[in-house]
Amino acid sequence: MSRMDAFPKCSVCQQQFTLKGPVPYLLPCLHAVCETCVTSAAGGVISCSTCQREVNLTDTGLQKDAARQKEVFHVTVKHRPTELLCTNDDDGNQAVCWCQECEEFLCEYCQNMHSSVKLTRNHVLQNFSDMAPTASNIPAFCSIHKHHLLYLFDKTCKKLICAKCRFDDHADHEVVDLDVVADTVTKQLNHHTDELSTLQARQQSHMQSIRQGTESTDRTHNSLKDTISHTFQSLRSQLDQREKELLIDLESQTKETKATLYAQLTTCEEEWKTCTEALDYIAKVLLYASWSDLVELESYVGDITRNYLETAAPQTHVVPTAAFNTNSLSTLKSTISVFGAILPREVDEESVKEKDTQTDDDLMADLERKHKMDLTELKTKIASNEKHIESLKSLPDKLNAEIKCWKSRIKEKKTTENRASKTMDVLLGVARECGIQLLKSEVVDRSMVVKCIHLKYDKDRVNIDYVNINTEGDLVNRKSGTRPAGKGRLKKYWGTCSTGPLPRAGCPQYWEMVNRVSLDKPLTENDLILEVGMCREGQRDVSHCINPQPSSYSLDVSRCPTHGGICRKTYKEEKHVLHLPDTVPNTAGASHTLHYGVVYDDARKKILFIDVKENKVMSTFDNVDSSQPLWPMFGVYNPRLLTVSMTLVVGSDINMTEEKKAMIVKALS
């Protein structure tokens, strides 16, 4: 695809959408039309040139096509980055990156400033070369209350609202969080995708059958064409043969007739010659003989004359004329005119006979040929059946032997399966006691096993200046005045680590933390409440938290200046990845229980942070650097503002539900 073809077009004027051009609107047919065509539509009617559907704008309200606006944005970044200028100060500099939270293009200078200012240094800046289409989870600002985010959805009014709208005009309405509605809509869209994919597969199959039908029709056409050509060629050969036979008969009959006529002509000529001689002699007698000679010669001449006269006098001969009998010519022409027919494939050709055009002789000849063929086929079948009967006589013994063999095998297989099932149940029972769970039932595969590992707080490394492990074994944000300091205890990090690093197990490892949080007073700054995650050994005590470290992965709960509330944030190798608001009400006396789970899969190089109470995966980190061992870390903060108690849930104490397993499998796949 060329750079020009990559940009979507208006389905009416065919002009490409640009980042600063007319806004795309969504038609009911899911094609896009630009704002110019909408405002200048003749008679308020728009005709989509893609599907030829007409839309009456007086009856149909169009909404802005947010998806195509994002598509135009990403296509412009990919194919026309030189057109993008810095929007921070409108200084005309070439933009080099994009801030998703501020929704601004930044030049190299503004990028450096953005990363150094305290308010924006945690923002994720995306370079143009690394940008990929992703859905933004950052809420937009309310059009009524300018500084409040639209993170709620009013089911009654079916619109997005902010916290102030919630208490002003929507107090009695059913309101849910935006992420809940987005999750429901995502499931609906995935369901629509599955349904349309199934329909598309059926359509593809139908199109394939139509193409196969077309190919079959072409093959049938060629085959019938050859058959018709062969049939009429055979008829032409038969006509030519009949013509030759008739010409031979004519030639033979003509020769026979001419031979007969020649013999008759020869006989007649001889009689005419004899008669001529008699006439010549009578003429001589009359000329030269005397009267006495006449008397003596009269008896000779009289006998000859009487003898000739007694012979039948020749009559005019009628020559027999040959004739070509064409009495059946009209019938033949009529038969040829209706001979043959192109039948649909459903019609059984053998059931269609030319009864009206067959003569009795033809019908008898056909019946005789068919009888001979049937008789030959019957004899062949009888001979084959006799052999088959002989083989069938020995078949019962063979079948009984095979049945006996199969019964023995089935019995042996059932015994083996029962033993294996009992053994598997025992092994799975032992495995569960050891904290090992199958993510997929009946699939004994290392990649489909999750190990609920037995982590422990390292009590010797607890930073006793800020936190402590109480008598119940919980990590609390109160310093200890009685516990002696361990030789290798943490001095900067507000918490502790596990007693050892995570092993390279080759399968997913899982643990959970139950955090009980109580606010003594509202939080006003970017105050941390708790942190869970993991990092390398040398990064455990570099700072009061691990999120700014290069090879660390963490989930933090803290007060957010952007939302004005308490939010959940995840970090991967110093970079801010996720920001979820409304974790705990930021009011004095508010208390809440936060239940989180962590999955570490060194084989797939993935880390998952799970909200157990909401039963959803908050963040999935791919391409995790596990070249060096990672240490689980646990931090609790700000004892002057709040109370935090973090309980470590490990091993068989974890309630590994089927729903939780399915969620982990989906996130790891």
Residue pairs with C-beta under 8 A, 6 or more apart in sequence:
3 79
3 80
4 16
6 75
6 78
6 79
7 16
7 17
7 18
7 72
7 75
7 76
7 79
8 16
8 17
8 24
8 32
8 68
8 71
8 72
8 75
9 15
9 16
9 17
9 32
10 16
10 17
10 22
10 24
10 32
10 33
10 34
10 37
11 27
11 31
11 32
11 33
11 48
11 49
11 50
12 33
12 34
12 37
12 46
12 47
12 48
12 49
13 34
13 36
13 37
14 49
15 21
15 34
17 24
17 32
17 34
17 68
17 72
18 72
18 76
19 72
19 73
19 76
19 83
19 84
21 34
22 34
22 35
22 36
23 34
23 35
23 64
23 69
24 32
24 33
24 34
24 35
24 64
24 65
24 68
24 69
24 72
25 32
25 33
25 34
25 35
25 38
25 62
25 63
25 64
25 65
26 32
26 62
26 63
26 64
26 65
26 68
27 33
27 46
27 48
27 53
27 55
27 62
28 53
28 55
28 60
29 48
29 50
29 51
29 53
29 55
31 48
31 50
31 51
32 65
32 68
33 46
33 48
33 62
37 46
38 46
38 57
38 62
41 57
44 56
44 57
44 58
45 54
45 55
45 56
45 57
46 54
46 55
46 57
47 53
47 54
47 55
48 54
48 55
55 62
70 133
71 133
74 131
74 132
74 133
76 83
76 84
77 84
77 98
77 128
77 131
78 128
78 131
81 95
81 128
82 94
84 94
84 95
84 105
84 128
85 92
85 93
85 94
85 95
85 105
85 107
86 92
86 93
86 94
86 95
86 105
86 106
86 107
86 110
87 95
87 104
87 105
87 106
88 104
88 105
88 106
88 107
88 110
88 114
89 110
91 107
93 107
93 108
93 109
93 110
94 107
95 105
95 106
95 107
95 128
96 106
96 107
96 108
96 111
96 127
96 128
97 105
97 106
97 111
97 125
97 126
97 127
97 128
98 104
98 105
98 106
98 125
98 126
98 128
98 131
99 106
99 114
99 120
99 123
99 124
99 125
99 126
100 123
100 124
100 126
100 136
100 138
101 120
101 123
101 124
101 138
101 562
101 579
102 114
102 120
102 123
106 114
106 125
111 125
114 120
114 121
114 123
114 125
115 121
115 125
119 561
122 576
123 576
124 575
124 576
124 577
137 179
137 578
137 579
137 580
138 579
139 149
139 150
139 151
139 160
139 178
139 581
140 149
140 150
140 160
141 147
141 148
141 149
141 150
141 162
142 148
142 149
142 150
142 161
142 162
142 164
142 165
144 162
144 164
144 165
145 162
145 164
145 165
148 162
148 163
148 164
148 165
149 162
149 163
149 562
149 563
149 581
150 160
150 161
150 162
150 178
151 162
151 163
151 177
151 178
151 563
151 581
151 582
152 160
152 161
152 162
152 163
152 165
152 166
152 175
152 176
152 177
152 178
153 159
153 160
153 161
153 175
153 176
153 177
153 178
153 180
153 181
154 160
154 161
154 165
154 166
154 170
154 173
154 174
154 175
155 173
155 174
155 175
155 176
156 170
156 173
156 174
157 170
157 173
160 178
161 170
161 175
166 175
177 582
179 580
183 616
220 345
224 342
228 340
231 340
235 336
246 324
250 322
253 322
254 322
257 319
257 320
257 322
261 317
261 319
264 317
268 314
271 311
271 314
274 308
275 308
278 301
278 304
278 305
278 308
281 301
282 301
285 293
285 294
285 297
285 301
289 297
335 357
338 357
339 354
339 357
341 352
343 349
343 352
358 366
424 444
428 438
431 437
432 652
433 652
434 651
434 652
435 451
435 452
435 453
435 454
435 650
435 651
435 652
435 654
436 449
436 450
436 451
436 452
437 449
437 450
437 451
437 452
437 656
437 661
438 444
438 448
438 449
438 661
439 448
439 449
439 450
439 508
439 661
439 664
439 665
440 448
440 661
440 665
446 506
446 507
446 603
447 507
447 603
447 604
448 665
449 507
449 508
450 507
450 508
450 509
450 510
450 599
450 656
450 661
450 664
451 505
451 507
451 508
451 509
451 510
452 510
452 511
452 650
452 651
452 652
452 654
452 656
453 502
453 505
453 509
453 510
453 511
453 650
453 651
454 650
454 651
455 498
455 499
455 511
455 632
455 648
455 650
456 498
456 499
456 648
456 650
457 469
457 473
457 475
457 496
457 498
457 499
457 634
457 648
458 496
458 497
458 498
458 499
459 469
459 483
459 486
459 496
460 486
460 487
460 488
460 489
461 486
461 488
461 489
461 490
461 496
461 497
461 540
462 468
462 469
462 475
462 480
462 483
462 486
462 489
462 490
462 495
462 496
463 489
463 490
463 491
463 492
463 493
463 494
463 495
463 496
464 479
464 480
464 483
464 485
464 489
465 479
465 491
466 477
466 479
466 494
466 495
466 637
466 639
467 475
467 476
467 477
467 478
467 479
467 494
467 495
467 496
467 635
467 636
468 475
468 476
468 478
468 479
468 480
468 483
469 475
469 476
469 496
470 476
470 645
472 647
473 647
473 648
474 645
474 646
474 647
475 495
475 496
475 634
475 636
475 645
475 646
475 648
476 636
476 643
476 644
476 645
476 646
477 494
477 636
477 637
477 638
477 639
477 642
477 643
477 644
478 639
478 643
479 639
490 496
490 497
490 540
490 541
491 541
492 541
492 542
492 543
492 544
493 540
493 541
493 542
493 543
493 544
493 545
493 546
493 633
493 635
494 528
494 544
494 545
494 635
494 636
494 637
495 531
495 633
495 634
495 635
495 636
496 633
496 634
497 540
497 631
497 632
497 633
497 634
498 631
498 632
498 633
498 634
500 631
501 537
501 629
501 630
501 631
502 509
502 534
502 600
502 602
502 629
502 630
502 631
502 632
503 509
504 602
504 626
504 629
505 602
506 602
506 603
507 601
507 603
508 599
508 600
508 601
508 604
508 664
508 668
509 599
509 600
509 601
509 602
510 597
510 598
510 599
510 600
510 654
510 656
510 664
511 597
511 598
511 632
511 648
511 649
511 650
511 654
512 595
512 596
512 597
512 598
512 612
512 648
512 649
512 650
512 654
513 532
513 595
513 596
513 597
513 598
513 634
513 646
513 647
513 648
513 649
514 593
514 594
514 595
514 646
514 647
514 649
515 530
515 557
515 593
515 594
515 595
515 596
515 644
515 645
515 646
515 647
516 591
516 592
516 593
516 643
516 644
516 645
516 647
517 529
517 530
517 557
517 584
517 591
517 592
517 593
517 594
517 642
517 643
517 644
518 589
518 590
518 591
518 642
518 643
519 584
519 586
519 587
519 588
519 589
519 590
519 591
519 641
519 642
520 588
520 640
520 641
520 642
520 643
521 588
521 641
522 586
522 587
522 588
523 529
523 559
523 566
523 586
523 638
523 641
523 642
524 559
525 559
525 561
526 558
526 559
526 560
526 561
527 558
527 559
527 637
527 638
527 641
528 544
528 545
528 556
528 557
528 558
528 635
528 637
528 638
529 557
529 558
529 559
529 566
529 584
529 636
529 637
529 638
529 642
529 644
530 556
530 557
530 594
530 635
530 636
530 637
530 644
530 646
531 545
531 546
531 547
531 554
531 555
531 556
531 557
531 633
531 634
531 635
531 637
532 554
532 555
532 596
532 598
532 632
532 633
532 634
532 635
532 646
533 546
533 547
533 552
533 553
533 554
533 555
533 571
533 598
533 632
533 633
534 546
534 552
534 553
534 554
534 598
534 600
534 607
534 630
534 631
534 632
534 633
535 546
535 549
535 551
535 552
535 553
535 554
535 630
535 631
535 633
536 549
536 551
536 552
536 628
536 629
536 630
536 631
537 628
537 629
537 631
539 546
539 549
539 550
539 551
539 552
540 546
540 631
540 633
542 549
543 549
544 635
544 637
545 554
545 556
545 635
545 637
546 552
546 554
546 633
546 635
547 554
547 556
547 569
547 571
547 574
548 571
548 574
549 573
549 574
550 573
550 574
551 573
551 625
551 628
552 571
552 573
552 574
552 633
553 571
553 572
553 573
553 607
553 621
553 624
553 630
554 570
554 571
554 633
555 568
555 569
555 570
555 596
555 598
555 609
555 618
555 619
556 568
556 569
556 570
556 571
557 566
557 567
557 568
557 569
557 583
557 584
557 594
558 566
558 567
558 569
559 565
559 566
559 567
559 586
560 566
560 567
560 569
560 579
560 581
562 579
563 581
563 582
564 586
565 581
565 582
565 583
565 585
565 586
566 582
566 583
566 584
566 585
566 586
567 579
567 580
567 581
567 582
567 583
568 578
568 579
568 580
568 583
568 611
568 618
569 576
569 578
569 579
569 580
570 576
570 577
570 578
570 609
570 618
570 619
570 621
571 577
572 621
573 625
577 619
577 621
578 618
578 619
580 618
583 592
583 594
584 590
584 592
584 594
585 592
593 613
594 613
595 611
595 612
595 613
596 609
596 610
596 611
596 612
597 608
597 609
597 610
597 612
597 660
598 607
598 608
598 609
598 610
598 632
599 606
599 607
599 608
599 610
599 664
599 667
599 668
600 606
600 607
600 624
600 630
601 607
601 668
602 624
602 626
604 668
605 622
605 623
605 624
605 625
605 626
606 620
606 621
606 622
606 624
606 667
606 668
607 620
607 621
607 624
608 617
608 619
608 620
608 621
608 664
608 667
608 668
609 617
609 618
609 619
610 616
610 617
610 618
610 660
610 663
610 664
611 618
612 660
615 659
615 660
615 663
616 663
617 663
617 664
617 666
617 667
620 667
634 646
634 648
636 644
636 645
636 646
637 644
